[in-house]
Amino acid sequence: MHPFDLKTVLLAKHAQHVALVHFPIALFMAAVLFDIVWQLTGQRSFADVAYYNLLGAAVTSLPVVITGLIAWQWALEGQRLKGILLMHLVGAITSTVLIWIVWFIHWRARRRDASPPGYRLPLQIVAVLVVGITAHLGGFLSGVNVPS
């Protein structure tokens, strides 16, 4: 097998999910960081960057969920979920919903030309933890976090 064989890369049973998952994770965590910096500095440009990162995280979370479900059906032939895989799926759905809720809070505030409510910061921190735990579980499933 050649490492640059496009057929292998594109048609692996879980490759798309593993490649795509990094986008919403990075965009969301960066958005939360920019939102915190905005709160500390008051510079509106950080709020804009946070918003667009949240938008990107929300949009890219959908193909990640879809490719994850396809990988489950294709690679595992739709077998009943249990253990780490079930926890990963629950975490993924929870993460996606939280990302969309946080984006909606920011969208609504921008639409009203107001600051987002203060409760969004604790919600974002919880969401970062859920995203991190879900990613950690995914690492075990992909073999990255397996002890040697």
PyRosetta script that sets phi, psi and omega in degrees:
from pyrosetta import init, pose_from_sequence

init()
pose = pose_from_sequence("MHPFDLKTVLLAKHAQHVALVHFPIALFMAAVLFDIVWQLTGQRSFADVAYYNLLGAAVTSLPVVITGLIAWQWALEGQRLKGILLMHLVGAITSTVLIWIVWFIHWRARRRDASPPGYRLPLQIVAVLVVGITAHLGGFLSGVNVPS")
pose.set_psi(1, 132.3)
pose.set_omega(1, 179.8)
pose.set_phi(2, -95.0)
pose.set_psi(2, 135.5)
pose.set_omega(2, -176.2)
pose.set_phi(3, -66.1)
pose.set_psi(3, -18.0)
pose.set_omega(3, -179.5)
pose.set_phi(4, -109.6)
pose.set_psi(4, 19.5)
pose.set_omega(4, 177.8)
pose.set_phi(5, -75.2)
pose.set_psi(5, 109.4)
pose.set_omega(5, -175.8)
pose.set_phi(6, -61.3)
pose.set_psi(6, -36.0)
pose.set_omega(6, 179.6)
pose.set_phi(7, -60.9)
pose.set_psi(7, -44.3)
pose.set_omega(7, 178.9)
pose.set_phi(8, -65.0)
pose.set_psi(8, -42.9)
pose.set_omega(8, -177.9)
pose.set_phi(9, -66.7)
pose.set_psi(9, -47.6)
pose.set_omega(9, -174.1)
pose.set_phi(10, -79.4)
pose.set_psi(10, -26.4)
pose.set_omega(10, -175.4)
pose.set_phi(11, -107.8)
pose.set_psi(11, 6.6)
pose.set_omega(11, 174.3)
pose.set_phi(12, -60.9)
pose.set_psi(12, 148.0)
pose.set_omega(12, -170.5)
pose.set_phi(13, -66.8)
pose.set_psi(13, -16.3)
pose.set_omega(13, 179.3)
pose.set_phi(14, -137.1)
pose.set_psi(14, 7.3)
pose.set_omega(14, -170.4)
pose.set_phi(15, -62.0)
pose.set_psi(15, -40.3)
pose.set_omega(15, -176.6)
pose.set_phi(16, -64.8)
pose.set_psi(16, -42.6)
pose.set_omega(16, -179.6)
pose.set_phi(17, -62.5)
pose.set_psi(17, -46.0)
pose.set_omega(17, -177.7)
pose.set_phi(18, -64.3)
pose.set_psi(18, -35.5)
pose.set_omega(18, 179.5)
pose.set_phi(19, -76.1)
pose.set_psi(19, -41.5)
pose.set_omega(19, -174.9)
pose.set_phi(20, -75.9)
pose.set_psi(20, -27.6)
pose.set_omega(20, -171.2)
pose.set_phi(21, -60.8)
pose.set_psi(21, -25.1)
pose.set_omega(21, -177.0)
pose.set_phi(22, -70.0)
pose.set_psi(22, -25.4)
pose.set_omega(22, -177.5)
pose.set_phi(23, -66.4)
pose.set_psi(23, -55.5)
pose.set_omega(23, -179.6)
pose.set_phi(24, -65.8)
pose.set_psi(24, -32.6)
pose.set_omega(24, 179.1)
pose.set_phi(25, -62.6)
pose.set_psi(25, -52.6)
pose.set_omega(25, -177.7)
pose.set_phi(26, -65.6)
pose.set_psi(26, -43.3)
pose.set_omega(26, -179.3)
pose.set_phi(27, -63.8)
pose.set_psi(27, -41.6)
pose.set_omega(27, -179.0)
pose.set_phi(28, -67.5)
pose.set_psi(28, -46.3)
pose.set_omega(28, -178.7)
pose.set_phi(29, -65.3)
pose.set_psi(29, -36.8)
pose.set_omega(29, 176.2)
pose.set_phi(30, -66.4)
pose.set_psi(30, -39.2)
pose.set_omega(30, 179.0)
pose.set_phi(31, -61.1)
pose.set_psi(31, -43.8)
pose.set_omega(31, 179.0)
pose.set_phi(32, -63.3)
pose.set_psi(32, -42.6)
pose.set_omega(32, 177.6)
pose.set_phi(33, -60.5)
pose.set_psi(33, -45.9)
pose.set_omega(33, 179.0)
pose.set_phi(34, -64.7)
pose.set_psi(34, -35.2)
pose.set_omega(34, 177.8)
pose.set_phi(35, -65.5)
pose.set_psi(35, -41.1)
pose.set_omega(35, 177.5)
pose.set_phi(36, -65.1)
pose.set_psi(36, -42.7)
pose.set_omega(36, 177.7)
pose.set_phi(37, -62.0)
pose.set_psi(37, -39.4)
pose.set_omega(37, 176.9)
pose.set_phi(38, -60.3)
pose.set_psi(38, -42.3)
pose.set_omega(38, 179.2)
pose.set_phi(39, -64.1)
pose.set_psi(39, -35.4)
pose.set_omega(39, -178.7)
pose.set_phi(40, -77.9)
pose.set_psi(40, -35.4)
pose.set_omega(40, -174.8)
pose.set_phi(41, -101.6)
pose.set_psi(41, -27.3)
pose.set_omega(41, -176.8)
pose.set_phi(42, 76.9)
pose.set_psi(42, 7.2)
pose.set_omega(42, 179.8)
pose.set_phi(43, -80.6)
pose.set_psi(43, 118.3)
pose.set_omega(43, -174.4)
pose.set_phi(44, -59.6)
pose.set_psi(44, -28.8)
pose.set_omega(44, -178.6)
pose.set_phi(45, -61.8)
pose.set_psi(45, -32.5)
pose.set_omega(45, 177.0)
pose.set_phi(46, -67.3)
pose.set_psi(46, -34.5)
pose.set_omega(46, 176.6)
pose.set_phi(47, -64.7)
pose.set_psi(47, -40.1)
pose.set_omega(47, 178.8)
pose.set_phi(48, -64.7)
pose.set_psi(48, -44.8)
pose.set_omega(48, 179.0)
pose.set_phi(49, -62.7)
pose.set_psi(49, -42.5)
pose.set_omega(49, 178.1)
pose.set_phi(50, -60.2)
pose.set_psi(50, -44.7)
pose.set_omega(50, -178.8)
pose.set_phi(51, -60.9)
pose.set_psi(51, -48.8)
pose.set_omega(51, -177.4)
pose.set_phi(52, -69.3)
pose.set_psi(52, -31.3)
pose.set_omega(52, 172.9)
pose.set_phi(53, -66.5)
pose.set_psi(53, -40.0)
pose.set_omega(53, 176.9)
pose.set_phi(54, -63.5)
pose.set_psi(54, -42.5)
pose.set_omega(54, 177.9)
pose.set_phi(55, -59.9)
pose.set_psi(55, -45.9)
pose.set_omega(55, 177.9)
pose.set_phi(56, -62.0)
pose.set_psi(56, -41.4)
pose.set_omega(56, 178.8)
pose.set_phi(57, -63.8)
pose.set_psi(57, -43.3)
pose.set_omega(57, -179.4)
pose.set_phi(58, -63.8)
pose.set_psi(58, -47.7)
pose.set_omega(58, -177.8)
pose.set_phi(59, -64.8)
pose.set_psi(59, -43.8)
pose.set_omega(59, -177.3)
pose.set_phi(60, -76.3)
pose.set_psi(60, -13.7)
pose.set_omega(60, 177.1)
pose.set_phi(61, -69.2)
pose.set_psi(61, -27.9)
pose.set_omega(61, -177.9)
pose.set_phi(62, -66.8)
pose.set_psi(62, -49.7)
pose.set_omega(62, 176.3)
pose.set_phi(63, -63.1)
pose.set_psi(63, -29.2)
pose.set_omega(63, 178.7)
pose.set_phi(64, -65.8)
pose.set_psi(64, -44.9)
pose.set_omega(64, 178.1)
pose.set_phi(65, -63.5)
pose.set_psi(65, -44.2)
pose.set_omega(65, -178.8)
pose.set_phi(66, -62.3)
pose.set_psi(66, -46.3)
pose.set_omega(66, -179.8)
pose.set_phi(67, -68.7)
pose.set_psi(67, -29.7)
pose.set_omega(67, 175.3)
pose.set_phi(68, -65.9)
pose.set_psi(68, -43.0)
pose.set_omega(68, 177.7)
pose.set_phi(69, -66.4)
pose.set_psi(69, -38.3)
pose.set_omega(69, 176.9)
pose.set_phi(70, -64.7)
pose.set_psi(70, -42.5)
pose.set_omega(70, 179.3)
pose.set_phi(71, -61.6)
pose.set_psi(71, -39.8)
pose.set_omega(71, 177.5)
pose.set_phi(72, -61.4)
pose.set_psi(72, -45.8)
pose.set_omega(72, -178.9)
pose.set_phi(73, -69.6)
pose.set_psi(73, -39.4)
pose.set_omega(73, -174.2)
pose.set_phi(74, -82.0)
pose.set_psi(74, -54.7)
pose.set_omega(74, -175.1)
pose.set_phi(75, -74.0)
pose.set_psi(75, -36.3)
pose.set_omega(75, -176.8)
pose.set_phi(76, -106.7)
pose.set_psi(76, 6.7)
pose.set_omega(76, 177.5)
pose.set_phi(77, 53.9)
pose.set_psi(77, 35.1)
pose.set_omega(77, 174.5)
pose.set_phi(78, 67.6)
pose.set_psi(78, 19.2)
pose.set_omega(78, -179.1)
pose.set_phi(79, -61.9)
pose.set_psi(79, 157.3)
pose.set_omega(79, -178.2)
pose.set_phi(80, -59.4)
pose.set_psi(80, 133.9)
pose.set_omega(80, -178.5)
pose.set_phi(81, -81.4)
pose.set_psi(81, 141.5)
pose.set_omega(81, 175.7)
pose.set_phi(82, -156.6)
pose.set_psi(82, 164.5)
pose.set_omega(82, 175.5)
pose.set_phi(83, 62.2)
pose.set_psi(83, -136.7)
pose.set_omega(83, -175.6)
pose.set_phi(84, -61.4)
pose.set_psi(84, -38.9)
pose.set_omega(84, -179.1)
pose.set_phi(85, -63.6)
pose.set_psi(85, -40.7)
pose.set_omega(85, 177.1)
pose.set_phi(86, -66.1)
pose.set_psi(86, -44.0)
pose.set_omega(86, 177.9)
pose.set_phi(87, -62.0)
pose.set_psi(87, -38.3)
pose.set_omega(87, 178.5)
pose.set_phi(88, -64.1)
pose.set_psi(88, -42.5)
pose.set_omega(88, 179.3)
pose.set_phi(89, -64.9)
pose.set_psi(89, -45.7)
pose.set_omega(89, 178.3)
pose.set_phi(90, -61.9)
pose.set_psi(90, -43.0)
pose.set_omega(90, 177.8)
pose.set_phi(91, -64.0)
pose.set_psi(91, -38.8)
pose.set_omega(91, -179.7)
pose.set_phi(92, -65.6)
pose.set_psi(92, -43.9)
pose.set_omega(92, 178.7)
pose.set_phi(93, -66.1)
pose.set_psi(93, -43.4)
pose.set_omega(93, 178.2)
pose.set_phi(94, -62.1)
pose.set_psi(94, -44.5)
pose.set_omega(94, 179.0)
pose.set_phi(95, -60.0)
pose.set_psi(95, -46.4)
pose.set_omega(95, -179.1)
pose.set_phi(96, -61.7)
pose.set_psi(96, -44.5)
pose.set_omega(96, 178.9)
pose.set_phi(97, -63.2)
pose.set_psi(97, -43.8)
pose.set_omega(97, 179.5)
pose.set_phi(98, -63.5)
pose.set_psi(98, -41.9)
pose.set_omega(98, 178.2)
pose.set_phi(99, -60.0)
pose.set_psi(99, -45.1)
pose.set_omega(99, 179.4)
pose.set_phi(100, -66.5)
pose.set_psi(100, -37.4)
pose.set_omega(100, 178.0)
pose.set_phi(101, -64.5)
pose.set_psi(101, -45.9)
pose.set_omega(101, 179.7)
pose.set_phi(102, -62.3)
pose.set_psi(102, -43.8)
pose.set_omega(102, 177.0)
pose.set_phi(103, -60.0)
pose.set_psi(103, -43.7)
pose.set_omega(103, -179.1)
pose.set_phi(104, -61.7)
pose.set_psi(104, -40.7)
pose.set_omega(104, 177.8)
pose.set_phi(105, -59.3)
pose.set_psi(105, -45.1)
pose.set_omega(105, 179.0)
pose.set_phi(106, -68.0)
pose.set_psi(106, -41.6)
pose.set_omega(106, 179.5)
pose.set_phi(107, -60.5)
pose.set_psi(107, -45.9)
pose.set_omega(107, -179.6)
pose.set_phi(108, -63.4)
pose.set_psi(108, -40.6)
pose.set_omega(108, 178.7)
pose.set_phi(109, -65.5)
pose.set_psi(109, -42.8)
pose.set_omega(109, 178.9)
pose.set_phi(110, -63.9)
pose.set_psi(110, -39.5)
pose.set_omega(110, -180.0)
pose.set_phi(111, -62.7)
pose.set_psi(111, -35.9)
pose.set_omega(111, 179.3)
pose.set_phi(112, -89.5)
pose.set_psi(112, 0.6)
pose.set_omega(112, -177.3)
pose.set_phi(113, 54.2)
pose.set_psi(113, 47.8)
pose.set_omega(113, -179.7)
pose.set_phi(114, -132.3)
pose.set_psi(114, 167.1)
pose.set_omega(114, 174.3)
pose.set_phi(115, -76.3)
pose.set_psi(115, 144.0)
pose.set_omega(115, 176.0)
pose.set_phi(116, -63.1)
pose.set_psi(116, 153.1)
pose.set_omega(116, -178.8)
pose.set_phi(117, -63.8)
pose.set_psi(117, 153.4)
pose.set_omega(117, -177.3)
pose.set_phi(118, -64.3)
pose.set_psi(118, -25.4)
pose.set_omega(118, -178.5)
pose.set_phi(119, -69.1)
pose.set_psi(119, -10.4)
pose.set_omega(119, -178.8)
pose.set_phi(120, -68.3)
pose.set_psi(120, -32.0)
pose.set_omega(120, -178.2)
pose.set_phi(121, -63.3)
pose.set_psi(121, -49.9)
pose.set_omega(121, 175.3)
pose.set_phi(122, -61.9)
pose.set_psi(122, -36.2)
pose.set_omega(122, 178.0)
pose.set_phi(123, -63.0)
pose.set_psi(123, -41.4)
pose.set_omega(123, 178.7)
pose.set_phi(124, -65.2)
pose.set_psi(124, -38.5)
pose.set_omega(124, 178.7)
pose.set_phi(125, -65.1)
pose.set_psi(125, -43.3)
pose.set_omega(125, 176.0)
pose.set_phi(126, -60.7)
pose.set_psi(126, -43.4)
pose.set_omega(126, -179.6)
pose.set_phi(127, -63.2)
pose.set_psi(127, -40.1)
pose.set_omega(127, 177.3)
pose.set_phi(128, -61.2)
pose.set_psi(128, -42.4)
pose.set_omega(128, 178.2)
pose.set_phi(129, -63.3)
pose.set_psi(129, -43.7)
pose.set_omega(129, 179.3)
pose.set_phi(130, -64.1)
pose.set_psi(130, -43.6)
pose.set_omega(130, 178.1)
pose.set_phi(131, -61.5)
pose.set_psi(131, -43.7)
pose.set_omega(131, -179.7)
pose.set_phi(132, -63.5)
pose.set_psi(132, -43.4)
pose.set_omega(132, 178.5)
pose.set_phi(133, -64.8)
pose.set_psi(133, -43.0)
pose.set_omega(133, 179.0)
pose.set_phi(134, -61.9)
pose.set_psi(134, -42.7)
pose.set_omega(134, 178.5)
pose.set_phi(135, -64.7)
pose.set_psi(135, -39.7)
pose.set_omega(135, 178.6)
pose.set_phi(136, -61.4)
pose.set_psi(136, -44.9)
pose.set_omega(136, 177.5)
pose.set_phi(137, -63.2)
pose.set_psi(137, -39.0)
pose.set_omega(137, 176.8)
pose.set_phi(138, -63.1)
pose.set_psi(138, -33.5)
pose.set_omega(138, 176.4)
pose.set_phi(139, -62.8)
pose.set_psi(139, -37.3)
pose.set_omega(139, 176.0)
pose.set_phi(140, -66.2)
pose.set_psi(140, -40.0)
pose.set_omega(140, -179.2)
pose.set_phi(141, -66.4)
pose.set_psi(141, -35.0)
pose.set_omega(141, -178.8)
pose.set_phi(142, -84.4)
pose.set_psi(142, -10.6)
pose.set_omega(142, 179.2)
pose.set_phi(143, 95.3)
pose.set_psi(143, -1.6)
pose.set_omega(143, -178.3)
pose.set_phi(144, -70.5)
pose.set_psi(144, -41.4)
pose.set_omega(144, -174.6)
pose.set_phi(145, -97.0)
pose.set_psi(145, 16.2)
pose.set_omega(145, -178.9)
pose.set_phi(146, -80.3)
pose.set_psi(146, 128.2)
pose.set_omega(146, 178.8)
pose.set_phi(147, -63.0)
pose.set_psi(147, 145.8)
pose.set_omega(147, -177.5)
pose.set_phi(148, -90.5)
pose.dump_pdb("model.pdb")
